[in-house]
């Protein structure tokens, strides 16, 4: 199992799956969501619209999968992070669910490599230290509890800013 922290743009990663910090409409937005739709082209939005028509979008903490269109990745898993509300709306539980449901869906598609952005730490204002801790601890939990049936062998945490990069490196030290 390889786990790496990389500073950069997730749309450039050559992995089986990149994860999108989407919103519940699945119709695109700003931040990493906008970057993925811009770089991946219209096929991604077309599949998001289909899913939206079938199941009315995606709830906070849930995850759905589409093609990655023109991106180097094969799939995009769209998960909806919580908006930070002072910590009184079970935001931590919702963020844990994002990682958990994304890993379960990726495993169902026999994914080997996956890249995550730091979900909720942009427009949704989730505190970055707690978000990094959740990302790393939920990863450890997934790996430990799916030893036999896990297909995922390479995990990348893509940090757009230096603060997130340092936080992820620090958190990962506790597990390596
Ligand atoms: P949210 O609404 O879940 O907060 P954002 O897209 O605003 O989603 O931010 C989530 C994280 O993704 C932030 O840390 C932001 O800096 C980062 N980010 C924005 N663009 C990219 C990108 N192209 N690649 C990787 N991370 C990105």
Backbone and ligand atoms as CSV (ligand in chain L), in Angstrom:
chain,resi,resn,atom,element,x,y,z
A,1,UNK,N,N,0.846,-1.203,0.000
A,1,UNK,CA,C,0.000,0.000,0.000
A,1,UNK,C,C,0.879,1.251,0.000
A,2,UNK,N,N,0.652,2.131,-0.984
A,2,UNK,CA,C,1.417,3.384,-0.999
A,2,UNK,C,C,0.477,4.556,-0.711
A,3,UNK,N,N,0.853,5.395,0.247
A,3,UNK,CA,C,0.052,6.588,0.552
A,3,UNK,C,C,0.974,7.793,0.416
A,4,UNK,N,N,0.558,8.743,-0.454
A,4,UNK,CA,C,1.425,9.889,-0.734
A,4,UNK,C,C,0.680,11.198,-0.556
A,5,UNK,N,N,1.402,12.224,-0.150
A,5,UNK,CA,C,0.847,13.573,-0.120
A,5,UNK,C,C,1.532,14.354,-1.240
A,6,UNK,N,N,0.738,14.993,-2.083
A,6,UNK,CA,C,1.283,15.693,-3.239
A,6,UNK,C,C,0.694,17.097,-3.271
A,7,UNK,N,N,1.527,18.094,-3.505
A,7,UNK,CA,C,0.963,19.439,-3.672
A,7,UNK,C,C,0.741,19.668,-5.160
A,8,UNK,N,N,-0.471,20.048,-5.553
A,8,UNK,CA,C,-0.719,20.260,-6.977
A,8,UNK,C,C,-2.187,20.232,-7.329
A,9,UNK,N,N,-2.422,19.997,-8.627
A,9,UNK,CA,C,-3.765,20.070,-9.210
A,9,UNK,C,C,-4.264,18.638,-9.451
A,10,UNK,N,N,-5.380,18.280,-8.839
A,10,UNK,CA,C,-5.874,16.906,-8.914
A,10,UNK,C,C,-6.265,16.505,-10.338
A,11,UNK,N,N,-6.622,17.460,-11.167
A,11,UNK,CA,C,-7.072,17.117,-12.532
A,11,UNK,C,C,-5.929,16.537,-13.367
A,12,UNK,N,N,-4.696,16.735,-12.923
A,12,UNK,CA,C,-3.525,16.260,-13.688
A,12,UNK,C,C,-3.090,14.853,-13.265
A,13,UNK,N,N,-3.701,14.289,-12.246
A,13,UNK,CA,C,-3.206,13.015,-11.699
A,13,UNK,C,C,-3.581,11.826,-12.583
A,14,UNK,N,N,-2.616,10.965,-12.812
A,14,UNK,CA,C,-2.840,9.748,-13.584
A,14,UNK,C,C,-3.103,8.606,-12.610
A,15,UNK,N,N,-4.355,8.487,-12.222
A,15,UNK,CA,C,-4.802,7.450,-11.276
A,15,UNK,C,C,-6.123,6.904,-11.816
A,16,UNK,N,N,-6.607,5.815,-11.253
A,16,UNK,CA,C,-7.881,5.261,-11.734
A,16,UNK,C,C,-9.043,6.199,-11.413
A,17,UNK,N,N,-9.006,6.769,-10.203
A,17,UNK,CA,C,-10.116,7.625,-9.764
A,17,UNK,C,C,-9.602,8.922,-9.177
A,18,UNK,N,N,-10.207,10.037,-9.579
A,18,UNK,CA,C,-10.015,11.250,-8.777
A,18,UNK,C,C,-11.341,11.550,-8.091
A,19,UNK,N,N,-11.235,12.068,-6.886
A,19,UNK,CA,C,-12.422,12.363,-6.086
A,19,UNK,C,C,-12.741,13.845,-6.234
A,20,UNK,N,N,-14.021,14.122,-6.414
A,20,UNK,CA,C,-14.491,15.506,-6.527
A,20,UNK,C,C,-15.227,15.913,-5.252
A,21,UNK,N,N,-14.896,17.093,-4.738
A,21,UNK,CA,C,-15.665,17.685,-3.635
A,21,UNK,C,C,-16.845,18.416,-4.278
A,22,UNK,N,N,-17.919,17.650,-4.518
A,22,UNK,CA,C,-19.067,18.166,-5.276
A,22,UNK,C,C,-20.066,18.841,-4.334
A,23,UNK,N,N,-21.145,19.356,-4.895
A,23,UNK,CA,C,-22.268,19.801,-4.058
A,23,UNK,C,C,-23.465,18.923,-4.395
A,24,UNK,N,N,-24.508,18.997,-3.570
A,24,UNK,CA,C,-25.565,17.995,-3.697
A,24,UNK,C,C,-26.366,18.094,-4.995
A,25,UNK,N,N,-26.245,19.203,-5.713
A,25,UNK,CA,C,-26.949,19.302,-7.006
A,25,UNK,C,C,-26.252,18.456,-8.074
A,26,UNK,N,N,-24.974,18.177,-7.886
A,26,UNK,CA,C,-24.110,17.490,-8.866
A,26,UNK,C,C,-23.947,18.272,-10.169
A,27,UNK,N,N,-24.333,19.528,-10.164
A,27,UNK,CA,C,-24.304,20.292,-11.420
A,27,UNK,C,C,-23.047,21.154,-11.569
A,28,UNK,N,N,-22.060,20.905,-10.740
A,28,UNK,CA,C,-20.813,21.667,-10.831
A,28,UNK,C,C,-20.856,22.886,-9.929
A,29,UNK,N,N,-19.688,23.435,-9.687
A,29,UNK,CA,C,-19.594,24.606,-8.808
A,29,UNK,C,C,-18.220,25.220,-8.930
A,30,UNK,N,N,-17.743,25.815,-7.844
A,30,UNK,CA,C,-16.420,26.447,-7.879
A,30,UNK,C,C,-15.359,25.492,-7.386
A,31,UNK,N,N,-14.191,26.013,-7.075
A,31,UNK,CA,C,-13.106,25.228,-6.500
A,31,UNK,C,C,-12.727,24.021,-7.329
A,32,UNK,N,N,-12.478,22.904,-6.649
A,32,UNK,CA,C,-12.006,21.706,-7.331
A,32,UNK,C,C,-13.092,21.141,-8.266
A,33,UNK,N,N,-14.347,21.308,-7.890
A,33,UNK,CA,C,-15.489,20.870,-8.708
A,33,UNK,C,C,-15.443,21.553,-10.083
A,34,UNK,N,N,-15.294,22.871,-10.065
A,34,UNK,CA,C,-15.213,23.639,-11.320
A,34,UNK,C,C,-14.016,23.191,-12.143
A,35,UNK,N,N,-12.877,22.993,-11.477
A,35,UNK,CA,C,-11.644,22.603,-12.185
A,35,UNK,C,C,-11.825,21.241,-12.865
A,36,UNK,N,N,-12.467,20.291,-12.168
A,36,UNK,CA,C,-12.659,18.935,-12.725
A,36,UNK,C,C,-13.600,18.993,-13.938
A,37,UNK,N,N,-14.701,19.710,-13.820
A,37,UNK,CA,C,-15.642,19.793,-14.949
A,37,UNK,C,C,-15.011,20.532,-16.138
A,38,UNK,N,N,-14.244,21.574,-15.861
A,38,UNK,CA,C,-13.598,22.324,-16.961
A,38,UNK,C,C,-12.599,21.435,-17.684
A,39,UNK,N,N,-11.763,20.731,-16.917
A,39,UNK,CA,C,-10.705,19.936,-17.537
A,39,UNK,C,C,-11.247,18.630,-18.128
A,40,UNK,N,N,-12.325,18.095,-17.562
A,40,UNK,CA,C,-12.824,16.785,-17.989
A,40,UNK,C,C,-13.810,16.843,-19.150
A,41,UNK,N,N,-14.408,18.014,-19.374
A,41,UNK,CA,C,-15.340,18.166,-20.487
A,41,UNK,C,C,-16.754,17.738,-20.143
A,42,UNK,N,N,-17.628,17.828,-21.150
A,42,UNK,CA,C,-19.069,17.733,-20.892
A,42,UNK,C,C,-19.581,16.339,-20.526
A,43,UNK,N,N,-18.799,15.290,-20.820
A,43,UNK,CA,C,-19.279,13.933,-20.497
A,43,UNK,C,C,-19.538,13.766,-18.997
A,44,UNK,N,N,-18.701,14.422,-18.193
A,44,UNK,CA,C,-18.861,14.275,-16.736
A,44,UNK,C,C,-20.193,14.883,-16.306
A,45,UNK,N,N,-20.461,16.093,-16.790
A,45,UNK,CA,C,-21.715,16.755,-16.412
A,45,UNK,C,C,-22.927,15.967,-16.941
A,46,UNK,N,N,-22.801,15.413,-18.143
A,46,UNK,CA,C,-23.916,14.628,-18.704
A,46,UNK,C,C,-24.267,13.451,-17.790
A,47,UNK,N,N,-23.234,12.768,-17.284
A,47,UNK,CA,C,-23.513,11.635,-16.380
A,47,UNK,C,C,-24.046,12.111,-15.030
A,48,UNK,N,N,-23.540,13.264,-14.577
A,48,UNK,CA,C,-24.054,13.824,-13.311
A,48,UNK,C,C,-25.545,14.162,-13.455
A,49,UNK,N,N,-25.920,14.708,-14.591
A,49,UNK,CA,C,-27.322,15.076,-14.820
A,49,UNK,C,C,-28.197,13.816,-14.823
A,50,UNK,N,N,-27.680,12.744,-15.430
A,50,UNK,CA,C,-28.432,11.465,-15.441
A,50,UNK,C,C,-28.665,10.971,-14.020
A,51,UNK,N,N,-27.608,10.992,-13.221
A,51,UNK,CA,C,-27.723,10.523,-11.825
A,51,UNK,C,C,-28.709,11.410,-11.073
A,52,UNK,N,N,-28.623,12.708,-11.320
A,52,UNK,CA,C,-29.522,13.663,-10.660
A,52,UNK,C,C,-30.983,13.362,-11.041
A,53,UNK,N,N,-31.186,13.045,-12.307
A,53,UNK,CA,C,-32.555,12.737,-12.749
A,53,UNK,C,C,-33.066,11.433,-12.136
A,54,UNK,N,N,-32.135,10.471,-11.954
A,54,UNK,CA,C,-32.547,9.178,-11.381
A,54,UNK,C,C,-32.777,9.250,-9.878
A,55,UNK,N,N,-31.877,9.947,-9.171
A,55,UNK,CA,C,-31.938,9.868,-7.703
A,55,UNK,C,C,-31.947,11.228,-7.019
A,56,UNK,N,N,-32.123,12.292,-7.812
A,56,UNK,CA,C,-32.261,13.630,-7.219
A,56,UNK,C,C,-30.987,14.175,-6.613
A,57,UNK,N,N,-29.842,13.897,-7.226
A,57,UNK,CA,C,-28.580,14.466,-6.736
A,57,UNK,C,C,-27.870,13.540,-5.785
A,58,UNK,N,N,-27.103,14.111,-4.875
A,58,UNK,CA,C,-26.283,13.310,-3.962
A,58,UNK,C,C,-26.305,13.999,-2.606
A,59,UNK,N,N,-26.606,13.217,-1.551
A,59,UNK,CA,C,-26.697,13.823,-0.221
A,59,UNK,C,C,-25.320,13.995,0.416
A,60,UNK,N,N,-25.266,14.843,1.412
A,60,UNK,CA,C,-24.016,15.063,2.150
A,60,UNK,C,C,-23.525,13.727,2.714
A,61,UNK,N,N,-22.248,13.443,2.493
A,61,UNK,CA,C,-21.654,12.199,2.990
A,61,UNK,C,C,-21.764,11.028,2.025
A,62,UNK,N,N,-22.587,11.182,0.980
A,62,UNK,CA,C,-22.755,10.094,-0.003
A,62,UNK,C,C,-21.772,10.282,-1.166
A,63,UNK,N,N,-21.688,9.268,-2.038
A,63,UNK,CA,C,-20.767,9.332,-3.172
A,63,UNK,C,C,-21.382,8.676,-4.403
A,64,UNK,N,N,-21.115,9.251,-5.587
A,64,UNK,CA,C,-21.563,8.659,-6.850
A,64,UNK,C,C,-20.375,8.649,-7.823
A,65,UNK,N,N,-20.460,7.792,-8.832
A,65,UNK,CA,C,-19.314,7.630,-9.749
A,65,UNK,C,C,-19.719,7.963,-11.182
A,66,UNK,N,N,-18.812,8.642,-11.906
A,66,UNK,CA,C,-19.027,8.911,-13.337
A,66,UNK,C,C,-17.714,8.669,-14.074
A,67,UNK,N,N,-17.806,8.772,-15.385
A,67,UNK,CA,C,-16.602,8.795,-16.216
A,67,UNK,C,C,-15.735,9.986,-15.800
A,68,UNK,N,N,-14.468,9.975,-16.227
A,68,UNK,CA,C,-13.609,11.144,-15.996
A,68,UNK,C,C,-13.439,11.942,-17.291
A,69,UNK,N,N,-14.234,11.633,-18.309
A,69,UNK,CA,C,-14.194,12.406,-19.566
A,69,UNK,C,C,-12.787,12.473,-20.142
A,70,UNK,N,N,-12.314,13.684,-20.373
A,70,UNK,CA,C,-11.000,13.903,-21.013
A,70,UNK,C,C,-9.832,13.839,-20.033
A,71,UNK,N,N,-10.117,13.605,-18.770
A,71,UNK,CA,C,-9.038,13.606,-17.769
A,71,UNK,C,C,-8.186,12.341,-17.882
A,72,UNK,N,N,-6.956,12.363,-17.377
A,72,UNK,CA,C,-6.132,11.141,-17.405
A,72,UNK,C,C,-6.713,10.010,-16.551
A,73,UNK,N,N,-7.508,10.333,-15.537
A,73,UNK,CA,C,-8.137,9.311,-14.689
A,73,UNK,C,C,-9.224,8.571,-15.477
A,74,UNK,N,N,-9.663,7.406,-14.946
A,74,UNK,CA,C,-10.748,6.655,-15.604
A,74,UNK,C,C,-12.118,7.057,-15.079
A,75,UNK,N,N,-12.193,7.338,-13.773
A,75,UNK,CA,C,-13.473,7.694,-13.157
A,75,UNK,C,C,-13.313,8.922,-12.269
A,76,UNK,N,N,-14.459,9.595,-12.039
A,76,UNK,CA,C,-14.531,10.599,-10.970
A,76,UNK,C,C,-15.558,10.093,-9.962
A,77,UNK,N,N,-15.171,10.058,-8.687
A,77,UNK,CA,C,-16.166,9.816,-7.641
A,77,UNK,C,C,-16.507,11.171,-7.033
A,78,UNK,N,N,-17.786,11.523,-7.113
A,78,UNK,CA,C,-18.264,12.799,-6.595
A,78,UNK,C,C,-18.833,12.542,-5.205
A,79,UNK,N,N,-18.266,13.215,-4.213
A,79,UNK,CA,C,-18.809,13.088,-2.864
A,79,UNK,C,C,-19.115,14.488,-2.351
A,80,UNK,N,N,-20.143,14.578,-1.522
A,80,UNK,CA,C,-20.595,15.897,-1.068
A,80,UNK,C,C,-20.181,16.085,0.394
A,81,UNK,N,N,-19.226,16.963,0.603
A,81,UNK,CA,C,-18.746,17.255,1.951
A,81,UNK,C,C,-19.723,18.170,2.680
A,82,UNK,N,N,-19.591,18.217,4.013
A,82,UNK,CA,C,-20.457,19.101,4.791
A,82,UNK,C,C,-19.963,20.550,4.747
A,83,UNK,N,N,-20.899,21.483,4.820
A,83,UNK,CA,C,-20.551,22.892,5.036
A,83,UNK,C,C,-20.267,23.036,6.532
A,84,UNK,N,N,-19.149,23.664,6.894
A,84,UNK,CA,C,-18.819,23.835,8.316
A,84,UNK,C,C,-19.795,24.821,8.954
A,85,UNK,N,N,-20.357,24.395,10.085
A,85,UNK,CA,C,-21.375,25.191,10.750
A,85,UNK,C,C,-21.039,25.339,12.228
A,86,UNK,N,N,-19.755,25.475,12.519
A,86,UNK,CA,C,-19.314,25.613,13.906
A,86,UNK,C,C,-19.129,24.277,14.607
A,87,UNK,N,N,-19.390,23.172,13.917
A,87,UNK,CA,C,-19.185,21.847,14.500
A,87,UNK,C,C,-20.409,21.290,15.204
A,88,UNK,N,N,-21.543,21.966,15.074
A,88,UNK,CA,C,-22.739,21.528,15.810
A,88,UNK,C,C,-23.715,20.720,14.937
A,89,UNK,N,N,-23.357,20.499,13.678
A,89,UNK,CA,C,-24.269,19.786,12.779
A,89,UNK,C,C,-23.689,18.433,12.335
A,90,UNK,N,N,-22.915,17.823,13.238
A,90,UNK,CA,C,-22.278,16.531,12.928
A,90,UNK,C,C,-21.449,16.584,11.652
A,91,UNK,N,N,-20.789,17.722,11.462
A,91,UNK,CA,C,-19.976,17.871,10.252
A,91,UNK,C,C,-18.881,16.806,10.176
A,92,UNK,N,N,-18.297,16.452,11.370
A,92,UNK,CA,C,-17.221,15.452,11.358
A,92,UNK,C,C,-17.742,14.093,10.888
A,93,UNK,N,N,-18.942,13.730,11.336
A,93,UNK,CA,C,-19.538,12.444,10.926
A,93,UNK,C,C,-19.779,12.449,9.407
A,94,UNK,N,N,-20.287,13.552,8.909
A,94,UNK,CA,C,-20.548,13.642,7.462
A,94,UNK,C,C,-19.252,13.537,6.655
A,95,UNK,N,N,-18.209,14.193,7.151
A,95,UNK,CA,C,-16.939,14.131,6.406
A,95,UNK,C,C,-16.357,12.705,6.447
A,96,UNK,N,N,-16.480,12.047,7.589
A,96,UNK,CA,C,-16.031,10.640,7.676
A,96,UNK,C,C,-16.790,9.796,6.656
A,97,UNK,N,N,-18.096,10.023,6.565
A,97,UNK,CA,C,-18.915,9.266,5.612
A,97,UNK,C,C,-18.452,9.483,4.175
A,98,UNK,N,N,-18.015,10.711,3.853
A,98,UNK,CA,C,-17.509,10.985,2.495
A,98,UNK,C,C,-16.363,10.039,2.160
A,99,UNK,N,N,-15.384,9.931,3.085
A,99,UNK,CA,C,-14.231,9.064,2.822
A,99,UNK,C,C,-14.657,7.597,2.783
A,100,UNK,N,N,-15.465,7.209,3.759
A,100,UNK,CA,C,-15.891,5.819,3.857
A,100,UNK,C,C,-16.650,5.391,2.589
A,101,UNK,N,N,-17.639,6.183,2.196
A,101,UNK,CA,C,-18.461,5.821,1.039
A,101,UNK,C,C,-17.668,5.891,-0.262
A,102,UNK,N,N,-16.715,6.820,-0.333
A,102,UNK,CA,C,-15.857,6.894,-1.523
A,102,UNK,C,C,-14.992,5.640,-1.634
A,103,UNK,N,N,-14.374,5.228,-0.529
A,103,UNK,CA,C,-13.557,4.005,-0.572
A,103,UNK,C,C,-14.405,2.787,-0.934
A,104,UNK,N,N,-15.597,2.682,-0.360
A,104,UNK,CA,C,-16.437,1.510,-0.644
A,104,UNK,C,C,-16.828,1.470,-2.121
A,105,UNK,N,N,-17.177,2.623,-2.678
A,105,UNK,CA,C,-17.560,2.691,-4.094
A,105,UNK,C,C,-16.356,2.386,-4.990
A,106,UNK,N,N,-15.199,2.939,-4.637
A,106,UNK,CA,C,-13.982,2.687,-5.430
A,106,UNK,C,C,-13.652,1.203,-5.429
A,107,UNK,N,N,-13.790,0.574,-4.271
A,107,UNK,CA,C,-13.474,-0.845,-4.162
A,107,UNK,C,C,-14.447,-1.683,-5.003
A,108,UNK,N,N,-15.705,-1.248,-5.014
A,108,UNK,CA,C,-16.716,-1.943,-5.815
A,108,UNK,C,C,-16.342,-1.925,-7.310
A,109,UNK,N,N,-15.676,-0.840,-7.735
A,109,UNK,CA,C,-15.250,-0.718,-9.136
A,109,UNK,C,C,-13.836,-1.264,-9.351
A,110,UNK,N,N,-13.302,-1.966,-8.347
A,110,UNK,CA,C,-11.975,-2.604,-8.425
A,110,UNK,C,C,-10.862,-1.604,-8.767
A,111,UNK,N,N,-10.974,-0.448,-8.164
A,111,UNK,CA,C,-10.008,0.619,-8.381
A,111,UNK,C,C,-8.691,0.293,-7.679
A,112,UNK,N,N,-7.579,0.585,-8.334
A,112,UNK,CA,C,-6.265,0.337,-7.724
A,112,UNK,C,C,-5.661,1.636,-7.172
A,113,UNK,N,N,-5.843,2.749,-7.906
A,113,UNK,CA,C,-5.245,4.009,-7.438
A,113,UNK,C,C,-6.290,5.112,-7.374
A,114,UNK,N,N,-6.179,5.963,-6.351
A,114,UNK,CA,C,-7.203,6.984,-6.104
A,114,UNK,C,C,-6.547,8.256,-5.557
A,115,UNK,N,N,-7.037,9.410,-5.998
A,115,UNK,CA,C,-6.514,10.698,-5.509
A,115,UNK,C,C,-7.651,11.517,-4.914
A,116,UNK,N,N,-7.422,12.023,-3.705
A,116,UNK,CA,C,-8.424,12.839,-2.999
A,116,UNK,C,C,-7.989,14.296,-2.911
A,117,UNK,N,N,-8.918,15.235,-3.048
A,117,UNK,CA,C,-8.630,16.610,-2.633
A,117,UNK,C,C,-8.953,16.692,-1.134
A,118,UNK,N,N,-8.700,17.827,-0.518
A,118,UNK,CA,C,-9.062,17.976,0.895
A,118,UNK,C,C,-10.525,18.462,0.957
A,119,UNK,N,N,-11.421,17.470,0.999
A,119,UNK,CA,C,-12.869,17.721,0.902
A,119,UNK,C,C,-13.333,18.710,1.981
A,120,UNK,N,N,-14.141,19.649,1.575
A,120,UNK,CA,C,-14.794,20.644,2.466
A,120,UNK,C,C,-13.906,21.773,2.972
A,121,UNK,N,N,-12.586,21.742,2.649
A,121,UNK,CA,C,-11.707,22.770,3.261
A,121,UNK,C,C,-11.569,24.043,2.429
A,122,UNK,N,N,-12.368,24.159,1.357
A,122,UNK,CA,C,-12.337,25.388,0.557
A,122,UNK,C,C,-13.562,26.232,0.867
A,123,UNK,N,N,-14.461,26.284,-0.091
A,123,UNK,CA,C,-15.676,27.106,0.031
A,123,UNK,C,C,-16.507,26.684,1.258
A,124,UNK,N,N,-16.452,25.391,1.630
A,124,UNK,CA,C,-17.268,24.887,2.741
A,124,UNK,C,C,-16.647,25.122,4.125
A,125,UNK,N,N,-15.383,25.658,4.136
A,125,UNK,CA,C,-14.789,26.184,5.382
A,125,UNK,C,C,-14.624,25.205,6.549
A,126,UNK,N,N,-14.519,23.921,6.273
A,126,UNK,CA,C,-14.233,22.939,7.332
A,126,UNK,C,C,-12.811,23.217,7.831
A,127,UNK,N,N,-12.557,23.230,9.145
A,127,UNK,CA,C,-11.199,23.499,9.629
A,127,UNK,C,C,-10.194,22.496,9.060
A,128,UNK,N,N,-9.113,23.019,8.502
A,128,UNK,CA,C,-8.173,22.148,7.790
A,128,UNK,C,C,-7.517,21.091,8.684
A,129,UNK,N,N,-7.100,21.420,9.936
A,129,UNK,CA,C,-6.464,20.368,10.748
A,129,UNK,C,C,-7.393,19.187,11.014
A,130,UNK,N,N,-8.642,19.470,11.342
A,130,UNK,CA,C,-9.594,18.387,11.614
A,130,UNK,C,C,-9.909,17.610,10.332
A,131,UNK,N,N,-10.017,18.306,9.218
A,131,UNK,CA,C,-10.292,17.623,7.942
A,131,UNK,C,C,-9.149,16.685,7.576
A,132,UNK,N,N,-7.907,17.122,7.805
A,132,UNK,CA,C,-6.741,16.273,7.489
A,132,UNK,C,C,-6.733,15.047,8.403
A,133,UNK,N,N,-7.056,15.274,9.677
A,133,UNK,CA,C,-7.079,14.152,10.615
A,133,UNK,C,C,-8.128,13.119,10.191
A,134,UNK,N,N,-9.299,13.601,9.794
A,134,UNK,CA,C,-10.378,12.691,9.376
A,134,UNK,C,C,-9.979,11.941,8.107
A,135,UNK,N,N,-9.394,12.657,7.139
A,135,UNK,CA,C,-8.994,12.009,5.876
A,135,UNK,C,C,-8.029,10.859,6.156
A,136,UNK,N,N,-7.038,11.116,7.014
A,136,UNK,CA,C,-6.007,10.106,7.274
A,136,UNK,C,C,-6.562,8.978,8.151
A,137,UNK,N,N,-7.338,9.324,9.180
A,137,UNK,CA,C,-7.813,8.261,10.078
A,137,UNK,C,C,-8.875,7.392,9.393
A,138,UNK,N,N,-9.707,7.981,8.548
A,138,UNK,CA,C,-10.697,7.166,7.822
A,138,UNK,C,C,-10.020,6.273,6.778
A,139,UNK,N,N,-8.912,6.746,6.237
A,139,UNK,CA,C,-8.125,5.919,5.311
A,139,UNK,C,C,-7.572,4.707,6.059
A,140,UNK,N,N,-6.985,4.966,7.215
A,140,UNK,CA,C,-6.430,3.866,8.019
A,140,UNK,C,C,-7.535,2.885,8.398
A,141,UNK,N,N,-8.676,3.423,8.801
A,141,UNK,CA,C,-9.793,2.563,9.189
A,141,UNK,C,C,-10.252,1.687,8.014
A,142,UNK,N,N,-10.363,2.303,6.831
A,142,UNK,CA,C,-10.787,1.533,5.654
A,142,UNK,C,C,-9.787,0.404,5.365
A,143,UNK,N,N,-8.511,0.754,5.352
A,143,UNK,CA,C,-7.486,-0.242,5.011
A,143,UNK,C,C,-7.513,-1.392,6.021
A,144,UNK,N,N,-7.594,-1.038,7.315
A,144,UNK,CA,C,-7.571,-2.070,8.355
A,144,UNK,C,C,-8.802,-2.982,8.323
A,145,UNK,N,N,-9.930,-2.427,7.926
A,145,UNK,CA,C,-11.158,-3.228,7.986
A,145,UNK,C,C,-11.478,-3.935,6.663
A,146,UNK,N,N,-10.671,-3.680,5.613
A,146,UNK,CA,C,-10.942,-4.340,4.324
A,146,UNK,C,C,-9.700,-5.045,3.802
A,147,UNK,N,N,-8.940,-5.647,4.717
A,147,UNK,CA,C,-7.669,-6.248,4.326
A,147,UNK,C,C,-7.833,-7.286,3.216
A,148,UNK,N,N,-8.885,-8.084,3.288
A,148,UNK,CA,C,-9.013,-9.203,2.359
A,148,UNK,C,C,-9.581,-8.797,1.003
A,149,UNK,N,N,-10.591,-7.935,1.036
A,149,UNK,CA,C,-11.272,-7.654,-0.232
A,149,UNK,C,C,-10.917,-6.289,-0.813
A,150,UNK,N,N,-9.804,-5.692,-0.367
A,150,UNK,CA,C,-9.435,-4.359,-0.845
A,150,UNK,C,C,-8.638,-4.416,-2.149
A,151,UNK,N,N,-9.069,-3.638,-3.167
A,151,UNK,CA,C,-8.314,-3.579,-4.429
A,151,UNK,C,C,-7.401,-2.354,-4.480
A,152,UNK,N,N,-7.618,-1.396,-3.573
A,152,UNK,CA,C,-6.905,-0.113,-3.642
A,152,UNK,C,C,-5.486,-0.274,-3.097
A,153,UNK,N,N,-4.508,0.079,-3.931
A,153,UNK,CA,C,-3.105,-0.109,-3.535
A,153,UNK,C,C,-2.350,1.214,-3.467
A,154,UNK,N,N,-2.918,2.278,-4.056
A,154,UNK,CA,C,-2.198,3.551,-4.104
A,154,UNK,C,C,-3.170,4.686,-3.804
A,155,UNK,N,N,-2.868,5.445,-2.749
A,155,UNK,CA,C,-3.738,6.546,-2.341
A,155,UNK,C,C,-2.924,7.835,-2.365
A,156,UNK,N,N,-3.474,8.855,-3.038
A,156,UNK,CA,C,-2.799,10.158,-3.068
A,156,UNK,C,C,-3.699,11.203,-2.423
A,157,UNK,N,N,-3.125,12.020,-1.539
A,157,UNK,CA,C,-3.836,13.189,-1.018
A,157,UNK,C,C,-3.269,14.407,-1.743
A,158,UNK,N,N,-4.107,15.028,-2.565
A,158,UNK,CA,C,-3.635,16.163,-3.363
A,158,UNK,C,C,-3.993,17.462,-2.649
A,159,UNK,N,N,-2.966,18.163,-2.229
A,159,UNK,CA,C,-3.170,19.411,-1.479
A,159,UNK,C,C,-2.883,20.590,-2.391
A,160,UNK,N,N,-3.831,21.493,-2.447
A,160,UNK,CA,C,-3.698,22.650,-3.330
A,160,UNK,C,C,-2.810,23.702,-2.676
A,161,UNK,N,N,-2.881,23.790,-1.358
A,161,UNK,CA,C,-2.116,24.842,-0.663
A,161,UNK,C,C,-1.108,24.212,0.291
A,162,UNK,N,N,-0.130,25.027,0.669
A,162,UNK,CA,C,0.953,24.547,1.514
A,162,UNK,C,C,0.479,24.148,2.913
A,163,UNK,N,N,-0.510,24.874,3.425
A,163,UNK,CA,C,-1.010,24.578,4.780
A,163,UNK,C,C,-1.555,23.145,4.823
A,164,UNK,N,N,-2.395,22.817,3.855
A,164,UNK,CA,C,-2.938,21.452,3.805
A,164,UNK,C,C,-1.823,20.431,3.621
A,165,UNK,N,N,-0.850,20.758,2.768
A,165,UNK,CA,C,0.252,19.825,2.534
A,165,UNK,C,C,0.953,19.481,3.858
A,166,UNK,N,N,1.309,20.512,4.629
A,166,UNK,CA,C,2.008,20.274,5.908
A,166,UNK,C,C,1.128,19.490,6.879
A,167,UNK,N,N,-0.153,19.814,6.914
A,167,UNK,CA,C,-1.062,19.117,7.835
A,167,UNK,C,C,-1.158,17.635,7.504
A,168,UNK,N,N,-1.269,17.313,6.224
A,168,UNK,CA,C,-1.383,15.901,5.821
A,168,UNK,C,C,-0.088,15.154,6.111
A,169,UNK,N,N,1.052,15.791,5.836
A,169,UNK,CA,C,2.339,15.130,6.094
A,169,UNK,C,C,2.448,14.823,7.592
A,170,UNK,N,N,2.092,15.806,8.421
A,170,UNK,CA,C,2.135,15.613,9.875
A,170,UNK,C,C,1.215,14.476,10.320
A,171,UNK,N,N,-0.033,14.495,9.848
A,171,UNK,CA,C,-1.010,13.485,10.267
A,171,UNK,C,C,-0.564,12.087,9.843
A,172,UNK,N,N,-0.018,11.988,8.643
A,172,UNK,CA,C,0.383,10.667,8.139
A,172,UNK,C,C,1.525,10.063,8.945
A,173,UNK,N,N,2.389,10.931,9.491
A,173,UNK,CA,C,3.527,10.439,10.296
A,173,UNK,C,C,3.013,9.562,11.453
A,174,UNK,N,N,1.850,9.897,11.973
A,174,UNK,CA,C,1.297,9.143,13.106
A,174,UNK,C,C,0.926,7.714,12.697
A,175,UNK,N,N,0.775,7.457,11.398
A,175,UNK,CA,C,0.317,6.132,10.953
A,175,UNK,C,C,1.403,5.319,10.270
A,176,UNK,N,N,2.542,5.977,9.955
A,176,UNK,CA,C,3.565,5.250,9.173
A,176,UNK,C,C,4.612,4.606,10.084
L,1,LIG,P1,P,-15.548,22.452,-0.733
L,1,LIG,O1,O,-16.766,23.137,-1.257
L,1,LIG,O2,O,-15.770,20.987,-0.417
L,1,LIG,O3,O,-14.873,23.216,0.365
L,1,LIG,P2,P,-13.518,23.383,-2.632
L,1,LIG,O4,O,-13.332,22.973,-4.041
L,1,LIG,O5,O,-13.869,24.818,-2.379
L,1,LIG,O6,O,-14.589,22.371,-2.013
L,1,LIG,O7,O,-12.206,23.059,-1.808
L,1,LIG,C1,C,-11.803,21.774,-1.414
L,1,LIG,C2,C,-10.280,21.726,-1.430
L,1,LIG,O8,O,-9.827,21.561,-2.768
L,1,LIG,C3,C,-9.626,23.023,-0.917
L,1,LIG,O9,O,-8.558,22.666,-0.041
L,1,LIG,C4,C,-9.102,23.681,-2.192
L,1,LIG,O10,O,-7.948,24.462,-1.952
L,1,LIG,C5,C,-8.770,22.458,-3.032
L,1,LIG,N1,N,-8.694,22.634,-4.486
L,1,LIG,C6,C,-9.228,23.588,-5.277
L,1,LIG,N2,N,-8.899,23.359,-6.571
L,1,LIG,C7,C,-8.156,22.217,-6.594
L,1,LIG,C8,C,-7.504,21.454,-7.622
L,1,LIG,N3,N,-7.563,21.798,-8.907
L,1,LIG,N4,N,-6.810,20.343,-7.256
L,1,LIG,C9,C,-6.747,19.950,-5.955
L,1,LIG,N5,N,-7.332,20.621,-4.949
L,1,LIG,C10,C,-8.017,21.739,-5.261
